[in-house]
Amino acid sequence: MQYGPHAGEPQLRSALRDEMRLVYGETADIAMDDISLSAGCNMAFVAVMMALAQANDEVILPVPW
């Protein structure tokens, strides 16, 4: 057994994109590169922090985390 792709399984991301297009309209500009899935909130939080925080930024984690 191995870990899946970092952005999530392509088939699942594709299905989510299709579902979002049903909700927001077929012309919604939603690409596969816009979608990332994680198996839990820890990895999702780390991914968001890596995308938003800059070098020397302070990130405060409230308890419970």
C-alpha positions as semicolon CSV with decimal commas, in nm:
position;residue;x (nm);y (nm);z (nm)
1;M;0,000;0,000;0,000
2;Q;0,123;0,349;-0,077
3;Y;0,009;0,705;-0,024
4;G;-0,198;0,866;-0,297
5;P;-0,113;1,181;-0,491
6;H;-0,070;1,497;-0,281
7;A;-0,358;1,678;-0,453
8;G;-0,591;1,379;-0,418
9;E;-0,698;1,097;-0,648
10;P;-0,761;1,232;-1,000
11;Q;-1,091;1,042;-1,041
12;L;-1,225;1,183;-0,715
13;R;-1,112;1,536;-0,804
14;S;-1,279;1,501;-1,143
15;A;-1,604;1,383;-0,982
16;L;-1,595;1,678;-0,740
17;R;-1,538;1,919;-1,030
18;D;-1,836;1,771;-1,215
19;E;-2,053;1,802;-0,902
20;M;-1,947;2,164;-0,854
21;R;-2,040;2,237;-1,216
22;L;-2,387;2,092;-1,151
23;V;-2,426;2,322;-0,852
24;Y;-2,268;2,639;-0,998
25;G;-2,353;2,588;-1,366
26;E;-2,186;2,411;-1,655
27;T;-1,999;2,728;-1,750
28;A;-1,832;2,757;-1,407
29;D;-1,458;2,798;-1,455
30;I;-1,346;2,507;-1,234
31;A;-1,035;2,321;-1,341
32;M;-0,873;2,011;-1,195
33;D;-0,581;2,229;-1,078
34;D;-0,828;2,428;-0,865
35;I;-0,920;2,122;-0,657
36;S;-0,715;1,956;-0,388
37;L;-0,836;1,688;-0,148
38;S;-0,680;1,564;0,172
39;A;-0,748;1,266;0,394
40;G;-0,769;1,479;0,705
41;C;-0,763;1,829;0,843
42;N;-0,396;1,822;0,949
43;M;-0,269;1,785;0,593
44;A;-0,524;2,039;0,469
45;F;-0,411;2,289;0,733
46;V;-0,044;2,241;0,646
47;A;-0,119;2,287;0,275
48;V;-0,311;2,609;0,340
49;M;-0,040;2,748;0,566
50;M;0,229;2,666;0,310
51;A;0,026;2,849;0,044
52;L;-0,061;3,158;0,251
53;A;0,219;3,218;0,502
54;Q;0,537;3,394;0,399
55;A;0,884;3,352;0,547
56;N;0,899;3,490;0,905
57;D;0,517;3,508;0,935
58;E;0,377;3,412;1,273
59;V;0,094;3,158;1,273
60;I;-0,105;3,115;1,594
61;L;-0,268;2,779;1,658
62;P;-0,559;2,803;1,901
63;V;-0,618;2,516;2,145
64;P;-0,761;2,264;2,073
65;W;-0,596;2,229;1,739
